[in-house]
Amino acid sequence: MNLPFFLARRFVAGETLEKTLPVAHQLRAQGLFTTLDLLGEYISERELAEQARDAYLGLLTALGKQTGIDRNISIKLSMLGQKIDESFCLDNLHQVLSLAKDTGTFVRLDMEGSDVTSSTVGILERVHPEYPENVGIVLQAYLKRTREDIDRMCELGARVRLCKGAYKEPAAVAWQDMTQIRERYLEYMDVLMQRGKYPGIATHDDILINAAKEYVSENAVASDRFEFQMLYGIRTETQKDMVGAGFNMRVYIPYGSMWYPYFSRRLRERKENVWFILKHMFVR
Ligand SMILES: Cc1cc2nc3c(=O)[nH]c(=O)nc-3n(C[C@H](O)[C@H](O)[C@H](O)COP(=O)(O)OP(=O)(O)OC[C@H]3O[C@@H](n4cnc5c(N)ncnc54)[C@H](O)[C@@H]3O)c2cc1C
């Protein structure tokens, strides 16, 4: 779909890295940590996957030259050819992680649809022993398999970002009811806080945020043992308030020209966002 970029500006920091880096510096100046996400997904041709790999390498190189912002990026394995050939994807990922190690960057493997969950967990397990400080994963509370994956990641000592899950999944594999999803989320958060390595509590949901705050206070979990994470453009005041309250907060900053799928997921999550966009379509 060919929509003008100004519609996505609330959720997508810029169409280029040059326009996005100042945003990351600005957030850092406010005490927020960041992770940069070059947008794109589901690449079906080898050549395009190689271009995506080179774009990630370019991002790592550029980030390595910056001072004052985090060396932390989020990537999608489907962009590195996961759906074309897993070993080709693994080769591409090795190149990305090797440069990440050289530049002292942490690379988070975003989690996509349930058709690639096994593959993504398996790939993380293969690369983590070689890059233990440079790679981590995302697990989704809505998937029924996630308890087992949480255990696997705790055993491995891999950093996990815990989120609810953003894709439309069938009832056979995923909880559909929000109460059940929240219950699972809190159960997994408990395990990650006890046995996990620096978990990322990624949510904008006050029920979960308040439960996490209560949990860390009751169990005397030091604030440097975990971090909260939110998306760029969502609950920005809350993000700053949480830094003020002494919590680590990381903002996920998407950028790039392929912003439409990410943007439409954010719209689907919340009716108000659609009104926000419609209003800006007519009032400029
Ligand atoms: C840092 C980060 C990384 C993520 N990475 C992944 C990933 O790799 N894979 C994946 O499947 N999902 C990922 N997600 C998305 C996640 O799975 C959820 O789809 C998304 O966070 C919405 O769920 P929620 O828990 O934030 O709360 P919700 O229940 O959706 O919302 C709770 C409240 O938060 C506010 N809010 C929530 N969403 C919006 C919005 N779009 N606009 C405005 N206000 C809003 C509202 O006040 C709302 O009432 C990530 C989320 C975050 C924060």
The ligand as an SDF file (V2000), in Angstrom:
LIG
                    3D

 53 58  0  0  0  0  0  0  0  0999 V2000
    9.4050   -3.2650   23.0240 C   0  0  0  0  0  0  0  0  0  0  0  0
    8.3840   -4.1700   22.3950 C   0  0  0  0  0  0  0  0  0  0  0  0
    8.8060   -5.1320   21.4990 C   0  0  0  0  0  0  0  0  0  0  0  0
    7.8730   -6.0090   20.9290 C   0  0  0  0  0  0  0  0  0  0  0  0
    8.3320   -7.0370   20.1250 N   0  0  0  0  0  0  0  0  0  0  0  0
    7.4400   -7.9290   19.6580 C   0  0  0  0  0  0  0  0  0  0  0  0
    7.8710   -9.0840   18.9300 C   0  0  0  0  0  0  0  0  0  0  0  0
    9.0640   -9.3110   18.6920 O   0  0  0  0  0  0  0  0  0  0  0  0
    6.9160   -9.9470   18.4920 N   0  0  0  0  0  0  0  0  0  0  0  0
    5.5820   -9.7570   18.7450 C   0  0  0  0  0  0  0  0  0  0  0  0
    4.7530  -10.5910   18.3640 O   0  0  0  0  0  0  0  0  0  0  0  0
    5.1500   -8.6550   19.4100 N   0  0  0  0  0  0  0  0  0  0  0  0
    6.0390   -7.7570   19.8710 C   0  0  0  0  0  0  0  0  0  0  0  0
    5.5830   -6.6640   20.5690 N   0  0  0  0  0  0  0  0  0  0  0  0
    4.1340   -6.3400   20.5680 C   0  0  0  0  0  0  0  0  0  0  0  0
    3.3780   -7.0260   21.6730 C   0  0  0  0  0  0  0  0  0  0  0  0
    3.3430   -8.4120   21.4530 O   0  0  0  0  0  0  0  0  0  0  0  0
    1.9310   -6.4880   21.7570 C   0  0  0  0  0  0  0  0  0  0  0  0
    1.2670   -6.7280   20.5580 O   0  0  0  0  0  0  0  0  0  0  0  0
    1.8330   -5.0050   22.0280 C   0  0  0  0  0  0  0  0  0  0  0  0
    2.8230   -4.5840   22.9390 O   0  0  0  0  0  0  0  0  0  0  0  0
    0.4480   -4.6760   22.6380 C   0  0  0  0  0  0  0  0  0  0  0  0
    0.2420   -5.3310   23.8750 O   0  0  0  0  0  0  0  0  0  0  0  0
    0.4560   -4.5830   25.2820 P   0  0  0  0  0  0  0  0  0  0  0  0
    0.8700   -5.5970   26.2760 O   0  0  0  0  0  0  0  0  0  0  0  0
    1.4360   -3.4870   25.0890 O   0  0  0  0  0  0  0  0  0  0  0  0
   -0.8880   -4.0120   25.7550 O   0  0  0  0  0  0  0  0  0  0  0  0
   -2.3860   -3.7710   25.1870 P   0  0  0  0  0  0  0  0  0  0  0  0
   -3.2940   -4.6690   25.9260 O   0  0  0  0  0  0  0  0  0  0  0  0
   -2.4240   -3.8150   23.7020 O   0  0  0  0  0  0  0  0  0  0  0  0
   -2.5960   -2.2970   25.6710 O   0  0  0  0  0  0  0  0  0  0  0  0
   -2.6420   -1.8410   27.0050 C   0  0  0  0  0  0  0  0  0  0  0  0
   -2.7420   -0.3280   27.0110 C   0  0  0  0  0  0  0  0  0  0  0  0
   -1.5570    0.2340   26.4360 O   0  0  0  0  0  0  0  0  0  0  0  0
   -1.8470    1.3160   25.5830 C   0  0  0  0  0  0  0  0  0  0  0  0
   -1.5740    0.9280   24.1940 N   0  0  0  0  0  0  0  0  0  0  0  0
   -1.3030   -0.3050   23.7780 C   0  0  0  0  0  0  0  0  0  0  0  0
   -1.0590   -0.3500   22.4570 N   0  0  0  0  0  0  0  0  0  0  0  0
   -1.2060    0.9040   22.0220 C   0  0  0  0  0  0  0  0  0  0  0  0
   -1.0970    1.4830   20.7580 C   0  0  0  0  0  0  0  0  0  0  0  0
   -0.7920    0.7440   19.6490 N   0  0  0  0  0  0  0  0  0  0  0  0
   -1.2880    2.7970   20.6600 N   0  0  0  0  0  0  0  0  0  0  0  0
   -1.5940    3.5320   21.7450 C   0  0  0  0  0  0  0  0  0  0  0  0
   -1.7170    3.0350   22.9880 N   0  0  0  0  0  0  0  0  0  0  0  0
   -1.5420    1.7360   23.1280 C   0  0  0  0  0  0  0  0  0  0  0  0
   -3.2910    1.5850   25.8150 C   0  0  0  0  0  0  0  0  0  0  0  0
   -3.4400    2.4810   26.8770 O   0  0  0  0  0  0  0  0  0  0  0  0
   -3.8610    0.2390   26.1670 C   0  0  0  0  0  0  0  0  0  0  0  0
   -5.0690    0.2990   26.8510 O   0  0  0  0  0  0  0  0  0  0  0  0
    6.4940   -5.8350   21.2050 C   0  0  0  0  0  0  0  0  0  0  0  0
    6.0800   -4.8690   22.1090 C   0  0  0  0  0  0  0  0  0  0  0  0
    6.9890   -4.0500   22.7150 C   0  0  0  0  0  0  0  0  0  0  0  0
    6.5180   -3.0440   23.6990 C   0  0  0  0  0  0  0  0  0  0  0  0
  1  2  1  0
  2  3  1  0
  2 52  2  0
  3  4  2  0
  4  5  1  0
  4 50  1  0
  5  6  2  0
  6  7  1  0
  6 13  1  0
  7  8  2  0
  7  9  1  0
  9 10  1  0
 10 11  2  0
 10 12  1  0
 12 13  2  0
 13 14  1  0
 14 15  1  0
 14 50  1  0
 15 16  1  0
 16 17  1  0
 16 18  1  0
 18 19  1  0
 18 20  1  0
 20 21  1  0
 20 22  1  0
 22 23  1  0
 23 24  1  0
 24 25  2  0
 24 26  1  0
 24 27  1  0
 27 28  1  0
 28 29  2  0
 28 30  1  0
 28 31  1  0
 31 32  1  0
 32 33  1  0
 33 34  1  0
 33 48  1  0
 34 35  1  0
 35 36  1  0
 35 46  1  0
 36 37  1  0
 36 45  1  0
 37 38  2  0
 38 39  1  0
 39 40  1  0
 39 45  2  0
 40 41  1  0
 40 42  2  0
 42 43  1  0
 43 44  2  0
 44 45  1  0
 46 47  1  0
 46 48  1  0
 48 49  1  0
 50 51  2  0
 51 52  1  0
 52 53  1  0
M  END
$$$$
